[in-house]
Amino acid sequence: MKLKQLVGERFKERPADCVIDSHALSIRGGYMKYVGSGIYSLYPPMKRITRKIEAVIREEMDAIGGQEVLFPVALPGALWEESGRYESVGEELLRFTDRNNSRMVLGMTHEEAAVHLVREYGQTYTKYPFTIYQIQTKFRDEARPRAGLIRVREFTMKDAYSFHTSKEDLEKQYEIFYRAYHRIFARAGVPEVIAVQSDSGMMGGSVSHEFMLLADAGEDSIVLCDACGYRANMEAAANSVDNTGGLLAAPLEKVYTPHCKTIEEVVEYLGVPVEYSCKAVMYQKNSDDSYVIVFLRGDYEVSETKLTNFLGEKVHPAVITPESGLVAGFTGPYQMKEGHTVLYDVSLKGIEYLTCGANEENYHYKGLQLLRDCQVTDFVDISKIRTGGICPCCGRKTMQVKRGIEVGNIFQLGTKYTEAMHMTYTDADGESKYPVMGCYGIGVGRLAASVCEARHDENGPIWPITIAPWQVHLCCMRVDQAACKEAADELYAALLAAGVEVIYDDRDVRAGIMFADADLLGVPLRVIVGPKALKDNQVEVVSRDKRISTRVDLPRAVEQIQEMLRGLFEEIAAQVEPRRQ
């Protein structure tokens, strides 16, 4: 491929609306073009990258017995009604009607379609276990798409579905996928991806893991324990708080706190440590708009995922009305109006005396004791764990909170979908049973963007050899000199004949422009044909990550370049866990 024929433009300026580096470099480097909110067209370089990622995924899925299928993007709403998700899933599911006024959806995930495909096939136990997978376009109507391909509305995803006759068999396949996913990410050049326990959310099921690439640009918070290796998504990590010590015993006292609505203003005004304050966070249930009041320690935050899981339904931030009896900024548990759902978080457990709102404008209480004054004995875990918090596994105060990008997930679904959609099989004893399911996803474009986020410098991406758009970037420095152009042309032809993927820049441009474009394309090896080295019958070879910088003799250039490429592939392979038989 010659660079002057490559569709797409590269430019120097960082786009103003790009909040993370991988997004900016993908636009600057001619990898993709904005079409609409969370929707992009891909130029050839990104398409070549995603095609290689898909090839890695296919190899690993086939190696563990996966069979590739393809589900529709547009699905009848009736399928989602069977599972119960047509109504239960929120606005992320794009619903529409066709010309026959039939309800339709755009698939954001394909559990329903998977069950529909094999419902008749899997009617006897002799067909099990089996695994199907697809690589397909999906659409999720994200409210706030951002960060380029990391959070989009339309995306390409590999999703697999396994079917079993027992939970034990599902657990075996789950472990096989767990290892296969680590192989996929290592082969894509990001072996540092870690697996963390996660909340199953709308997918359902009892066990799930997310595969996270630690990155400051990540939108997910994950918690890690350096002492025992515990890892979990913030929303799945159990919170435990040490509240030993506390304020001196005192009677309950109402205190005037003019214009102090936030917890920061209250504790500063009263001179009380925030660790001994109680704040109220108020929601309303989506189902009936009834109020849910969460009381927690002033320096903790509510996990809305934990809250909705506890309630069994979704909530939204409360709109306080006069009829509610609630006073925004001054709500407290003592003598609060009845009729609301009131929850006390574990972050309050063990604190003897607290400050809290007095349910009256400009007033708070000091000296509140939850047991004495409010008869509170039950606490629930609905808050987010914090750095320095107690590890749920080893009990040490060693928790660290970091940012991560979710590049994959796996779920043990159980019979959630097969039971709802009446998929059954007859076992060896002639009894009718529901198959047990697992599902396993990887976002292809998100993985490409995540690799860029992890592997770049200020000039552009540094693509791993396994997924790079090309293996060699050949630069002819002086196309106006016959000897230089002839040598570069001959080397280009020889590399192609040897099976090397080459992008060839033989434009008549300045060296700075040529090298800037090469940096943005991020090809692992750059071969420079210039008059200075040609005097010695040599060419320069430089790796994009600057670890290689050498000259090679022109007659042996193809051989030595191939040897360097083999070395780069071997470095990746050394990071990949061998397959288990």
SVG drawing of the C-alpha trace seen along z (x, -y; Angstrom):
<svg xmlns="http://www.w3.org/2000/svg" viewBox="-49 -32 79 74">
<polyline fill="none" stroke="black" stroke-width="0.4" points="0.0,0.0 1.3,-3.4 0.7,-6.2 -0.3,-8.7 -3.2,-6.4 -4.3,-5.8 -7.8,-7.2 -7.9,-9.5 -5.9,-12.6 -3.5,-13.1 -3.0,-16.4 -1.1,-18.0 -3.7,-19.8 -5.5,-18.0 -9.3,-18.2 -10.9,-20.3 -13.6,-17.8 -11.3,-14.9 -10.9,-14.3 -8.5,-11.4 -5.4,-10.7 -6.6,-7.6 -9.6,-9.5 -7.5,-12.5 -4.9,-10.3 -7.6,-8.2 -9.0,-11.4 -5.6,-13.0 -4.1,-9.8 -6.9,-9.2 -8.3,-6.1 -12.0,-7.2 -14.4,-10.0 -17.2,-11.3 -20.7,-10.6 -23.0,-11.4 -23.1,-11.2 -21.3,-7.9 -21.2,-6.8 -18.0,-6.7 -16.9,-5.5 -13.5,-3.7 -10.8,-4.5 -8.5,-1.7 -5.9,-1.8 -8.4,-1.2 -10.3,1.4 -7.0,3.3 -6.4,3.2 -9.9,4.4 -9.7,7.1 -6.6,8.4 -8.2,8.3 -11.1,10.2 -8.7,12.8 -7.1,13.3 -10.5,13.6 -11.7,16.1 -8.6,18.3 -9.1,18.4 -12.8,19.0 -12.4,21.8 -9.6,23.3 -12.0,23.8 -14.8,25.2 -16.7,22.1 -18.8,22.2 -19.3,18.9 -22.8,17.8 -24.4,14.5 -27.5,12.9 -29.5,10.0 -28.9,6.5 -32.6,5.7 -34.7,8.0 -38.5,8.4 -39.5,6.9 -41.4,10.1 -38.1,11.9 -37.2,9.3 -40.7,9.6 -40.2,13.3 -37.2,12.7 -38.9,9.8 -36.3,7.3 -38.3,5.3 -39.8,3.4 -37.1,3.8 -34.2,2.5 -34.0,-1.3 -33.5,-3.8 -30.2,-2.2 -32.3,0.2 -33.4,-1.4 -37.0,-0.5 -38.8,-1.3 -41.7,-0.1 -41.4,1.1 -43.7,0.3 -46.1,3.0 -46.3,1.3 -44.4,4.3 -42.3,3.5 -38.5,3.9 -35.3,3.3 -31.6,2.9 -29.6,5.6 -27.4,4.2 -26.7,7.8 -28.0,11.1 -29.0,13.5 -32.5,13.7 -31.4,14.3 -29.0,17.0 -31.7,18.9 -34.0,18.5 -31.4,20.0 -30.8,23.2 -34.1,23.7 -35.1,26.5 -31.6,27.9 -31.0,28.3 -34.0,30.5 -32.0,33.5 -29.2,33.8 -27.0,35.5 -26.5,32.1 -24.8,30.5 -22.5,28.8 -22.0,26.4 -20.8,22.8 -21.7,20.4 -20.3,16.9 -20.6,14.1 -18.7,10.9 -21.4,8.4 -22.5,4.7 -24.6,3.7 -26.3,0.5 -26.6,-0.8 -28.2,-4.2 -25.7,-5.6 -26.9,-8.8 -23.4,-10.3 -21.1,-8.7 -17.5,-9.9 -13.9,-9.0 -14.0,-7.9 -14.4,-4.2 -14.3,-3.5 -17.9,-4.6 -20.0,-4.7 -23.5,-3.9 -22.8,-1.7 -20.0,0.8 -18.6,4.2 -18.6,6.9 -17.7,10.5 -20.3,12.2 -20.4,15.9 -23.0,18.1 -22.5,21.5 -25.2,24.0 -24.9,26.7 -26.8,29.3 -25.3,28.4 -23.9,25.6 -20.6,27.5 -20.2,27.9 -20.9,24.1 -18.2,23.4 -15.7,25.5 -16.4,23.6 -16.3,20.3 -12.8,21.0 -11.8,21.9 -13.1,18.6 -11.4,16.8 -8.0,18.2 -8.9,17.6 -9.6,14.0 -6.2,13.5 -4.7,15.0 -6.6,12.7 -5.6,9.6 -2.0,10.7 -1.9,11.4 -3.4,8.0 -0.4,6.5 -2.0,5.6 -1.1,8.5 -1.6,6.2 -5.4,6.5 -6.7,7.9 -10.0,9.7 -12.1,8.2 -15.3,9.4 -18.3,7.4 -22.0,6.7 -24.1,8.6 -26.5,5.7 -29.1,6.2 -27.5,9.4 -28.5,11.3 -26.7,14.3 -24.8,15.0 -21.1,14.8 -19.5,12.3 -16.0,10.8 -14.9,7.8 -11.5,7.6 -10.0,4.2 -7.1,2.3 -5.8,-0.1 -5.8,-3.6 -6.4,-7.1 -8.8,-7.6 -11.0,-4.7 -14.6,-5.4 -14.8,-2.4 -13.5,-2.4 -11.9,0.8 -10.6,1.7 -7.5,3.7 -5.8,5.2 -2.0,5.4 -1.9,7.6 -4.0,10.5 -4.7,9.8 -8.5,9.2 -9.9,7.3 -13.4,6.1 -15.4,3.5 -16.3,0.7 -20.0,1.6 -19.3,5.2 -16.9,4.7 -18.4,5.1 -17.8,2.1 -16.7,2.5 -15.8,-0.5 -13.8,-0.8 -15.6,-3.4 -13.7,-2.9 -13.3,-6.0 -15.6,-8.9 -17.0,-12.0 -17.4,-12.4 -20.8,-11.5 -23.3,-14.4 -27.0,-14.9 -29.0,-15.5 -28.8,-19.2 -30.4,-21.2 -27.9,-23.8 -28.5,-26.8 -26.5,-26.3 -27.4,-29.1 -27.1,-28.4 -25.1,-25.2 -26.6,-22.7 -23.6,-20.6 -21.8,-18.3 -18.6,-20.2 -20.2,-23.4 -21.9,-21.8 -18.8,-20.1 -16.7,-23.3 -19.3,-25.4 -19.7,-23.0 -16.0,-22.1 -16.8,-18.4 -14.7,-15.8 -16.5,-14.6 -16.0,-11.0 -18.7,-11.7 -21.3,-13.2 -24.4,-11.7 -25.6,-12.9 -28.8,-12.1 -28.9,-11.3 -32.4,-11.2 -33.8,-9.3 -37.2,-8.4 -38.2,-5.0 -38.8,-4.9 -41.9,-2.7 -44.0,-5.0 -41.8,-8.1 -41.9,-7.2 -38.9,-8.5 -35.8,-6.6 -33.6,-8.2 -30.1,-6.9 -28.2,-7.9 -24.4,-7.4 -21.2,-8.8 -20.4,-12.2 -17.3,-11.2 -18.8,-8.2 -20.7,-8.1 -23.8,-6.0 -23.3,-3.2 -26.5,-3.5 -25.8,0.1 -25.8,1.5 -28.9,-0.6 -30.9,0.6 -29.8,4.2 -31.0,3.9 -34.3,2.4 -34.8,4.6 -35.7,1.6 -34.2,-1.5 -34.2,-5.0 -33.5,-8.5 -32.4,-11.6 -35.2,-13.0 -37.2,-16.1 -38.1,-17.5 -41.7,-18.8 -43.4,-20.6 -45.7,-17.5 -42.7,-15.2 -41.9,-16.7 -38.2,-16.6 -35.9,-19.6 -33.1,-19.5 -29.7,-20.0 -31.2,-19.6 -32.7,-16.1 -31.8,-13.8 -33.1,-10.5 -34.4,-12.0 -38.2,-12.6 -38.3,-12.5 -41.7,-12.3 -42.8,-8.7 -43.9,-7.0 -40.5,-7.0 -38.1,-4.1 -35.2,-4.8 -31.9,-3.0 -28.8,-3.2 -25.5,-2.4 -22.8,-0.3 -20.5,-3.4 -22.5,-4.6 -22.3,-1.3 -20.4,-1.7 -20.4,-5.5 -21.6,-6.5 -22.5,-10.2 -23.2,-12.0 -24.1,-15.3 -27.1,-15.2 -29.8,-17.3 -32.7,-18.4 -35.4,-18.3 -35.7,-22.1 -34.3,-24.8 -30.9,-26.1 -30.8,-23.6 -28.7,-20.4 -28.4,-18.1 -25.3,-17.3 -25.0,-14.3 -27.3,-12.0 -27.0,-8.3 -28.8,-6.1 -29.8,-3.3 -30.9,-5.6 -32.6,-8.3 -33.8,-6.4 -33.8,-2.7 -31.6,-1.8 -30.2,1.7 -30.1,2.7 -27.4,1.4 -27.0,2.3 -24.1,2.0 -25.0,-0.6 -21.8,-2.8 -18.6,-2.8 -15.4,-1.4 -12.6,-4.0 -8.8,-4.0 -7.5,-2.8 -10.7,-0.9 -10.9,2.6 -10.4,5.5 -13.4,7.8 -11.1,10.7 -8.2,10.3 -9.6,7.7 -6.6,5.3 -6.9,1.6 -5.1,2.0 -7.7,1.2 -6.7,-1.0 -9.2,-2.6 -8.0,-2.9 -9.5,-3.8 -9.9,-1.2 -11.3,-0.6 -13.5,2.5 -12.4,4.5 -14.3,7.7 -16.8,9.4 -18.0,12.9 -21.2,13.9 -22.6,17.1 -26.3,16.5 -27.8,19.7 -31.3,20.4 -32.5,16.7 -33.1,16.7 -33.8,20.3 -36.4,20.4 -38.0,17.1 -38.0,18.2 -39.1,21.8 -36.1,23.5 -35.9,27.1 -34.2,30.3 -35.0,33.9 -32.3,35.4 -31.2,39.1 -34.1,39.9 -36.7,38.4 -37.2,35.3 -37.6,31.8 -35.0,29.3 -33.8,25.8 -30.2,25.5 -27.7,23.4 -26.1,20.5 -23.0,18.5 -22.2,15.4 -18.9,13.8 -18.2,10.4 -15.3,8.4 -15.7,5.0 -13.5,5.0 -13.3,1.3 -13.0,0.6 -10.1,3.0 -8.3,1.2 -8.8,-2.2 -7.7,-0.8 -4.5,0.6 -3.9,-2.9 -4.5,-4.4 -2.0,-2.1 0.6,-2.2 1.2,-5.7 3.5,-8.7 3.0,-12.4 3.4,-11.8 1.0,-8.9 0.1,-5.3 2.7,-2.5 0.8,0.5 1.8,4.0 3.0,6.0 0.1,8.5 -2.6,5.9 -0.6,3.1 -2.2,1.9 1.1,2.7 4.3,4.3 6.7,2.0 6.6,-1.7 8.9,-2.3 10.1,-5.9 11.8,-7.1 13.5,-10.3 14.4,-11.7 12.0,-10.7 13.7,-13.3 16.9,-11.3 16.8,-8.4 19.1,-6.1 17.1,-6.6 13.7,-6.1 14.9,-3.0 16.3,-1.4 13.1,-2.2 10.9,-0.8 12.9,2.4 12.9,2.9 9.1,2.3 8.6,5.0 11.0,7.4 9.2,7.0 5.8,7.5 7.1,10.6 8.4,11.9 4.9,11.5 5.6,8.5 2.8,5.9 4.2,2.6 2.9,-1.0 5.2,-2.8 5.6,-6.6 7.1,-7.8 5.6,-11.3 7.6,-14.3 7.3,-15.9 9.6,-17.2 11.1,-14.7 9.2,-16.3 5.9,-15.7 6.9,-12.1 8.0,-11.2 5.0,-12.9 2.7,-10.8 4.7,-7.7 4.4,-8.4 0.6,-8.8 0.3,-5.5 2.3,-3.8 3.7,-1.0 6.2,1.1 9.2,0.9 10.2,-2.1 12.6,-1.5 14.3,-4.7 15.9,-4.8 18.0,-8.0 21.0,-9.2 23.3,-9.2 22.9,-5.5 22.7,-4.5 26.3,-5.7 27.3,-2.7 24.6,-0.5 22.5,-0.5 19.1,-1.5 18.1,-2.6 15.7,-0.6 14.0,-2.2 11.3,-0.8 8.3,-3.0 9.0,-2.5 12.7,-3.6 14.2,-0.3 15.7,0.5 17.8,-1.9 20.3,-0.4 21.5,-0.2 21.3,2.9 23.0,3.8 20.6,3.3 21.2,6.8 20.2,8.4 17.6,5.9 14.6,8.1 16.1,11.0 17.1,8.8 13.8,7.0 12.0,10.3 14.2,11.4 13.3,8.2 9.6,8.8 9.9,12.4 11.5,11.0 8.6,8.6 6.1,11.5 8.1,13.6 8.0,10.9 4.2,10.9 4.1,14.7 6.2,14.8 3.5,12.9 0.7,15.3 -0.3,18.2 -0.1,21.6 -3.4,23.2 -4.3,26.1 -5.3,29.4"/>
</svg>
